[in-house]
Amino acid sequence: MTELLQYIANGFMVGGVYALIALGIVLIYKSTSVFNFAVGHMMMFGAFFCWTFIDAFKLPTWLGLPLCLIGGAALGLLIERLMMRPLIGQPILSSIAMTLVVAYLLGGIAMAIWGVFQRPLPEFLPGGTLSISGVVFSIELVWSFFLALAIFGILALFYQRTRTGLAMRATAEDHQVAQARGISVRNVFGLSWALAGMVAVAGGILLGYQLGVSQYLSLVGLRAFPAVLLGGLESIPGAVVGGILVGILENLVGGLINPWLMDITPYIVVLLVLIIRPDGLFGLKRIERI
């Protein structure tokens, strides 16, 4: 029983970070209807930003981490302005294909700048372990989980309580109606990409802290896709639930059945979701009249 609870606890903590990365996908999809395949590489860039500012440039943590978030916002804005905005009005498949191009471009740039070697991030979170009824928690994972929840809470308040957040929600529902109400849809698109860039950077830092910083992080970011599809493409709470469920399932399968199944479990989840419930647990089913 203790072993089972241990796997669930580990999955819960890791799933919180998956949920954070999934949120970056949901933020863009809600406002632009584009599924961002470049989120894993944006996350990897965020981890490299953190290593560069704190390790290479020797900046203090209190300065380096905000600079990473600013770098993530700038990266998101550059992608939106230079690559996504010219495709407004074009078939949505063109925009989705462009995110794949962005992913490969970011991968090549990262390899040219930082190389292919893995680098550890400097320690800035408390270490050690915490034992509760025989279940051992990594303090680093606990911090990562609660930091991810804090970011979710801040964004939830932003969407619910601020004028800009309400404008973004309106744009997500209908671009033409939002524009008729005086909302700049182009500015909302840019802000969505900037926020998604910051969220991806935060997820990259938290994962890079556990796994090290390398090109491999972009592959780990792919596990956010099953979380998004499971929770629902347009649902922010669904991203939380989907990320945690994917984290728990992969740890249970890897621990109780076979470790090599752990890496493919999220994609088995995708297959089952697409077959059984393609709208996800909290997804919005849209019915169009012909």
BELWO-V863934 format. One record per residue. BURIAL is b if it has 9 or more other ideal C-beta (glycine too) atoms within 8 Angstrom, else e. Layout:
BEGIN
BURIAL  BURIAL
END
This chain:
BEGIN
e  e  e  b  b  b  b  b  b  b  b  b  b  b  b  b  b  b  b  b  b  b  b  b  b  b  b  b  b  b  b  b  e  b  e  b  e  b  b  b  b  b  b  b  b  b  b  b  b  b  b  b  b  b  b  e  e  e  b  e  b  e  b  b  b  e  b  b  b  e  b  b  b  b  b  b  b  e  b  b  b  e  b  b  b  e  b  e  e  e  e  e  e  b  b  b  e  b  b  b  b  b  b  e  e  b  b  e  e  b  b  e  e  b  e  e  e  e  b  e  b  e  e  e  b  e  e  e  e  e  e  e  e  e  b  e  b  e  b  b  b  b  b  b  b  b  b  b  b  e  b  b  e  e  b  b  b  b  b  e  e  b  e  e  b  b  b  b  b  b  b  e  e  e  e  e  b  b  b  e  e  e  b  e  b  e  e  b  b  b  b  b  b  b  b  b  b  b  b  b  b  b  b  b  b  b  b  b  b  e  b  e  b  b  b  e  b  b  e  b  b  b  b  b  b  b  b  b  b  b  b  b  b  b  b  b  e  b  b  b  b  b  b  b  b  b  b  b  b  b  b  b  b  b  b  e  e  e  e  e  b  b  e  e  b  b  e  e  b  b  e  e  b  e  e  e  e  e  e  b  b  b  b  e  e  e  e  e  e  e
END
